[in-house]
Amino acid sequence: MDKRSLLYKASFCLLLISLSLINNACSEDDPPVTPPPEIETPFTVRVLFASGGLSNLAYNDTIFRRILEQQQKDSFLLECITPHDNSEAERFLRQWQADDNGGHYLTILAASEYEELARKQMSPAAASNSLIFDTRAAGLAIPSFHFTGYGVSFLVGITAYAQTGDEKAAYIGAQQNEAFIEECYDGFRDGYLYAGGKEVVANYLSTTKDGFDMPREAYKMANELYKRYPFIYIMAGNSNQGVYEYLRDYPDYKYTAGVDTDQSAYSTQIIGSTIKDAGSCVNQYITRWLKGEKLPMKEQFTLESGFMSFKIAGPYKQKLEKVISESMQIAIDKEKEYEKTKP
């Protein structure tokens, strides 16, 4: 082998040794390669409100506002839908259920009208991340809660008689034979009679759920009833607006009560409003869910719970607040007796 070949081989060996040393040095100095962090799926609360259930400054808007307050505190994502009808509600619910990572989504059906939808589409597997209210319905596979109407309506009856002193009063219900509507009539009637009245006459806008959105018909009914009765207690959702409008047009010596939220701004003749603090109830469920706690399958919120109340309007406080404080325990006890009669 000539000298030139030996020189080439020696140079090649030196090159390999140099590269090996450089590689080892780089390996020791470079930080270890780590995989990118996993992106955590955020917790999301999804609320399906009743059709047309927002933007009327009433019950659902109050719930929505309270959920927003909870969102600021706990930093979850929030999706809210107000479908046009039940078929659109069903479509949204199917889309939500098709998502992966179901444990990161809480689905809330915020209306009793979704009872059948819950029965049809929600299995026991959804119990850990679903909720429906306000419903007494039995046989649901997901958690639910409802408010009772008897106790707070009993208070309305007592204060109505204290305000008018008349032997008779009238009641307007949205839908005849609907459980909550009849419960509120029973409470109002019993409270009015307990206070000294003689008769409460029941009237209904419809035999179907249409009665919850018939303000024109409620206005006409008020026009007839106020000729004979100085106080009308109406439990009819958006139809209540018809009675409030009538009282703005003809306010003299006629009265009513607001329902679900403080309605006193709608008329000076609203002596007070029944309050359902549904937003606080919903937020309790959201908090439990975020903590990974099991949601109770069925809860009931009565007058005694503090989530139902009757708030006297400003102009009537001096006359009626004492009546409320003196009658509260009576109303609570009467509601307990009444609830024992329920199936």
ABEGO torsion letter per residue (X at the ends): XBAAAAAAAAAAAAAAAAAAAAAAAAAAABBBBBBBBBBBBBBBBBBBBBBGABGAGBAAAAAAAAAAAAAAAAGBBBBBBBBABAAAAAAAAAAAAABBGAAABBBBBABAAAAAAAAAABBAAAAAABBBOBBABBGBABBBBBBBAAAAAAAAAAAAAAAAGBABBBBBBABBGBAAAAAAAAAAAAAAAAAGBABBBBBBABABAAAABBAAAAAAAAAAAAAABABBBBBAEAAAAAAAAAAAABABGBBBBBBGBBAAAABAABAEBBBBBAAAAAAAAAAAAAAGBBBBABBBBBAAAGABBBBBBAAAAAAAAAAAAAAAAAAAAAAAAAAAABX
